[in-house]
Structure formats: structure tokens, C-alpha cells
Amino acid sequence: MFIRARSRRTAVALASAVLVLAGCGSAPDPGPASPVPAGIADQTPLSELTPVADPRAHEGPSTAVVAQPDIEPVEPAPTPRLPATVTDHQGTSVTVEDTSRILALDRSGTLAATVFGLGLGDSVVGRDSSTGFPAARDLTLVTSNGHQLNSEAILQLRPTVVLTDTTLGPWDVVLQLRDAGVPVVVVTPQRTLDNNGDIVRAVAGALGVDDAGEQLADRLDREVEAKRAEIAALAPDDESRRPRVVFLYLRGTAGVYHMFGKGSGADALISALGAVDVASEAGINGTRPINPEALAKAKPDVVLLMTKGLESVGGVAGAAEIPGVAQTPAGQHRRFVDMNDYQILSFGPLTASVLDALARALYAPDSLEASG
């Protein structure tokens, strides 16, 4: 991962497709992700970083960037054992007989990343607007208006199996696909650090590659646990010195300003970073429009957000003027940490890398300035 102080950047780093959770509206596909800046691959391990003296008092914005945004498969092109019959998240029995043309569609981009992680990326024929890692970004887009399934675009790709969840709609499209004879497997819409393995196994089972699924699930668990241990050593031991963080979903052009709380996925991410999730602390469940008074009262030291969201409100200056934000320590210190929209809440195979990048932004934001 790599952090560049905003003062060293000539523009906000180009983010990727929008991750819009329930109730937060939609936005157009932001296009291809930027190339990985040179020098990131040789970054200093978290264990060798010197954290700032007081992460709660640090001033200035930074951007967290994963070192390698592509997905590393556990094995190249495993041979599926077909037909595979599974009972999906909704209790529907689905039989998959052909995995030569796969679509994996959801609001977070987790499912496509999982398919690539299983080694079946060459069989993926299209993408949703939240899938933008390098190996997938040139695939045909089959969602419109942000996160609406486009039945015509999907059927034109002649998929032999579709993996999805309930975060995309309209549901009539799923029914239409099934009526057309396309097997559709629905997985859980929940995205946290704790169910990466469950999602991997569900996808692998539907595609007939259970062995690869076990390998990938095990790899993710080991990577995440190792990264959490590194972060624990970097974060302050004294809980009163740990940064107070709020995740804000901003789409200024659409007038959408939300706080993400308990059960949104952001809470799990913030907790894994050894920080305090002030939205959960305030009793906010899921997503909720920003209440300026409540946000000011929560006193976050850091605002975590998507890069495109930051751009949509006019960058750091605009974000600092949002009612509620302006009254927080984060707003007063311009302490905004943004990250690529494709990555920040995607979980799945990039989870450990996302944690690493965000930990650098929280605890050692100036450590890699020379690489910028």
C-alpha cells in the first residue's frame, strides 16, 4: 500500500466504480482505475513503520492506495466438477452445468473478485459498476444507472451462470434470466471481515471448484489475521489515544450525504484498524443521512470516505464545509482519508491489502512521502 499526502498530489487519485449501499442512491461508472504508482511494491512493512506521535491530533488529508490492486488466483484455471447443484442464500436449488461464461454481479465487486481469486477469471464475460480491478476493468458493463441490472446487456453476453445477491435490482431481471434458462445463484449480501470465507465457499461450490474455494478461504483468513496482528502492534495501546473515525458516503452532485454505522461493513473495517467507529458508538445502524448535530457530537478525528465522494463535494475544502463535519476535529484538522471506490468496502480477496493501506493512512501517513 501507499500513502501520498494531499499536499504532494496534483489531483485527487482517480477512483473506480461506485460502491453504493442500500438507501444511498447511485452514480455512473467512474471508468478505469489509475495505474499503480511506481515504487509502491517495495514499500516498508507495517512492522517497520514509525507511527505519528498522536494519530488523533495529526493534521492534513491523505489517500490510501493498495500496492497491488489486481487479484492473485490461488491456482490457475482449476477444472470445475460439473454439474454442481447448490442451495443458494434464498433456499433455491440451482444446478450449474457450464461455467464457460460467468457473470458475478453485486454492489461491492466482491463476487467478481472472488471468481478471479478462484482462478476462473478468464471465464468472466462482463462486470458490474463496482468491479474495476485491472484484470476486469475492460469487461463489458452490464449494469446501468449505477447498480441497475440491464437484462438486455446480460443476455447479449450469453452467460452460462450468474452469481449475484440482493443488493442489485430490479429483481424482475433475475426472474427473467431464470425464465431464459440461465442458472442464477444468489449469495448473502452481507459484507464483513468475518464472512469472507463463507462467500468464497458459496461461489466455489456453485462453480464446481470446492478445493480452490477452500484454498482461497484459508488464504484470506490467514492474510487478514496476520494483517490485524500487524495493525494491533502499530495502533496505540491506550484506547483513549486511538483515532475516532467516521465513514461518510458522499455524492455531492446527487445531494447524498450518509453516515455508515453498525452492520454497514464500515464498522468492521474501522474496528479491524484498531480505531473507534463513532457512528456505531452513537447507536447508528446501517446507513443514515448525516445529522450535523449528531456528527459534531460524535467528535471524529478522522473522516474515512471514497475518493469519488471526496471529489464530488469539491475535495478537502468542500468536505470540511459540510454541516456537522466543519464542527468536528476531523474537519478542523482537514483529516480526511480517502480510498479508491472499487476497493474500500469490497472485502473479498483484497481485504488484507485494504487494511494495510488504511493503517498506513491512519498511523503513519507521512511514512512513504518519498515514494510519491
N, C-alpha and C positions, 0 to 999 in steps of 0.2 A: 504494500500500500504506500501511498504517497500523499503528503500534505503540502499544499502551497499556500503561503499566507496571501490573503487577498491583495495586499499591497504589492505583491510581486506578480500579479496577474494582469494582463491587459484586457481580459474579458472573462466573464463567468464561464467556467468549463461547460462545454456542450453536454447536456444530459441526454436521456433517452426517453423511451416510451413512458407514458404516464401511468403510475400506479394509483388508481382511484378506488378507494374502498367504498362500501355501501354508504349512500347518502351524500357523497362528496362531488357529484356531478361528473363531467367527462371533459376530455380535451383531445385535440388532434395528436396524431403520432408525431413526435418531435424529430424523427429522422435518425440517421445513423449516428452512432456514438463516436466520439473523438478517438483518435489513436492514443495508445498508452504513451505518455511522455517518456523520453529516454532517461535511463538511469534508475527507474523505479525497481527493476528486477533485482538490483544489488543493494536494496535498502537494508538498513540496520535492523536486526531482530528487536522485537519489543523488549526483550530481556536486557538489551544493552542500551536502551534509551535512558536519558536523564529527564525525568518529568519536570514540569514547571513547579515552582515552589508552592503555588496555591492555585489549583485548577479552577477554583470558584472565583478568583479575582482576576484571572487572565483577561486581557483586552484584545479585541480585534477578531475578525472573521477568518475562517479557513475552510478549505474544501478537502474532503476525504475522497481518495481515488484508489480503487483496488489495483494491485500490482499487475495481475493477470486477469482480465475480465472474461476470458473465454472459459469454456467448461472442459475439464480434463476427464475423459471417459475412464472407467475402471478397467475396461478391456475393449479392444477394437472389434466392432461388428460381431457380437455374440449371435449364435444361431437360435432363434426362437423355437420353443417347443409348442407347436400348434396342432390342433386348435386348443385355445385356452379359454376355459369357462370360469368366470368370476361373478361374485355377488358384489355389486358396487355399493357406494355410500348410501344410496337411497333404497337398497334392498332389491335392486333389479338384477336378475340373472342375465349376463351378457356373454356371448360366445364370440371370440375373435379368431378368425381363420387365416387372416392375412395381415401382415404388418409392413408391407412394402411401401405404403403411402399413409404416413401418420400425421395427424393434426393433434397438437397438445395445446389447449387454449384455456387461459384463466387470467384474472386481473393482475396477478403479481408476476407472471412469467415463470413461475416455479415449475410448471409441468413440462414445458419445452426444455428447460434447463436439465430437468431430471432425465428426460429421454436421451438427451445428448450425453449426460453423465453415465447412462447405462450402455453407451456405445452404439446407439441406434440413430444418431443424428443424421446420417446420410439418407434415412428413410422419411425424415420430416419434410413435408412439402409446402407448408405455409406457416404463418405466425400470427399471433395477436399483437396488439399495440404495445404490450408491456414486455415483449421479448425482443431484446436488442443486443445480446452479446455478439461478438464479431462473427462467429460461425453461422449465426441465424439471421443477421440483420438484412440480408439480401433476399430472404424468402418472401413469397407473396403475402401481402397483408390481407387477412380475411375478417377483420373487424372494422367497423366504421363508427364515426362519431364517438371516438374514444374506445368504448368497450361494448359495442353492439355487434352481435354475431350477424354476419351477412351470409344468408343461406345460398345465394347465387354464387358468391365468390368461393364458398366452401365446396359446393357441389361441382363447380368447374374444375377443382383440383382432384376430383375422383378419389377421396380418401377411402382407405380400407378399414380405418378405425379412427375414432375421435375420442380423445381424453379431455375432459373438462370438469368444471364444478359449477356451483350455483351463483358465482359472482358475475357471470356474463349472462346476457339476455338478448332478445326475448326467448323465453323457454319454448315458444312455439317452434323455433328453429331446431331445437334438439328433437322435438317430436317429428318435425318434417324430415330430419336426417334419418331417424329410425324408420319412418314410413318408406323412405327411399332405400332401405336395406343396409344402411351404414351402422355398424355397431358403435354405440356411444357409451362410454364408461364414465360415470360421474364419481369423482373423489371428494373428500372433505374440503370445504372452503377455508377451514382454519389454517392459519399460517403462524407458527411459533417455532422456537428453537427445540421444543420438546416433541414435535411430531414430524420432523424431517424424515425419520426412518419409516414411519407409517405410510407417508405419502410415497416414498421410494418403493416400498414393497407393494403398494397398491398398483402403481404404474407398472412395475416389473411383472407382477402377476398377470395383468391384463395383456401384456405384450409377450408373455411366454418366456421371460428371461429371469426367472426367480433367483438363480445363482448370482447373476450380475447384480440383482437387486440387493441381495444380502451383502455383497461386497461393497456396494456403494453406500448402503445404510451404515455399515460398520465404519467405513472410511469417514463419513460425515460426522458420526458420533465421536470418533477419536479426534478429528480435527477441531471440532467445536470445544470439546472438553479441554484439549491442550491449549487452545486459544484463551479460554476462560481462565485457566490457571495463570497464563502469562499476564492477562489483564489484571487479575487479582493482585499480582506482585507489583504492578505499575500503579494501581489506584491507591489513594491514601488509606492507611489502616483505620484512622479515626473517621467514623461515619459522618461526623459534623463537617469534615473537610471535603467530603465527596460532592462533586458538582450536582446541582439540581437542574434537571433537564426537562424540557417540554418538546414534544414533537408537534409541529404545526404543518397542516396541509394547506397550502395557499395557491389559489388560482385567481390572481387579481383581475384578469380580463373577464372572468366569469362571476366575480364577486363572491367567491367561495373562500371562506376562512374558517378552518376547523382545527380543533384540538383532538389528538388521538389519545385515548385513555386505556383503561383496563380491557384486555381482550382484543385490542386492535392489532396486536403484533408489535407495535412500537414499544409497548410496556416491557415485553420480553427482551427486546433489543437493548433498551436502556438499562434494565436490570443486569443483563449479561455484561454490560460495560462497567459495572460497579458503581453506577450513578443512581440518583434518586429520580424516579418518574413522578413529577409533581402533579400530573393530571390524574394518575391513579391515586396518589396521596389525597387529592381533593375529592375523590369519590366519583370521578368521571368514568363511565363505562362506554366502551366502543368509541364512536366519533360524535362530536358535538360542536355546533358553531361556537366560535370564540366569544366568551363573555369577558369583556375588558376588565371588569371589576374583579372577577374570579381569577383571571390570568395574572393581574397585578398582585393580587393577594398571595398567589402561589409562589411568587418570587423566584422564577427560574434564573439560574446563572447562565444557562446555555439554551439557545433555540436550535433544535435539530430540524432540518427540512430538506426537501428535494431541490435540486439545482434549478429546474424549470420553474418551480414555485417561487424561488427567490427572484429569478429573472422577471416573473410575471408581475411583481409588485415594485419593480424598479430597482432591484438589487438591495444592497445593505441599507442604503439611505432610506429607501421606501419601506423596507421591513421594520426599521427602527421607529417609523412613524405610525405604525398600525396601532389603533387604540388598544390599550392593555399592554402591548409589547413595550411601548415607549416608557411605561412606568415600572418595568422590571429591571433587575440588574443586567440581564442579558441585553436588553435594548439600550441601556445606558452605556454599556461597555462594548456595544457592537459585537457581541459574542454570538455569532451565527455560524453553525457548522452545516454546510450543505453537501449533498452527495447525489450522484447520478440516479435519476428516476428509475432506471432499469434495475438498479441494484439494491437500494437502501432497504426495502422491505420485501425483497424477493425470496429470502430464505433459500432453502434447497442447497445445491452444490456450492454456492458462493458464500454461504453463511459465515464460515470462519474468516474468509478474506474481508467481508464487510465489517465484521467485528474488529479485525486488525486495523483497518483503515480508520474507523471511527475512534478507536482507542488512541491512535496517534493524534487525531484532531483534538480530543479531549484533554489528554495528559502531556503530550509533547508536540504541540503544534508547530514549534519552530525547529524541530529536530532535523528536518530534511529540506530546509530552505535552499541549501546549496544545490540541491538536485533540481530546483525549479529554474 
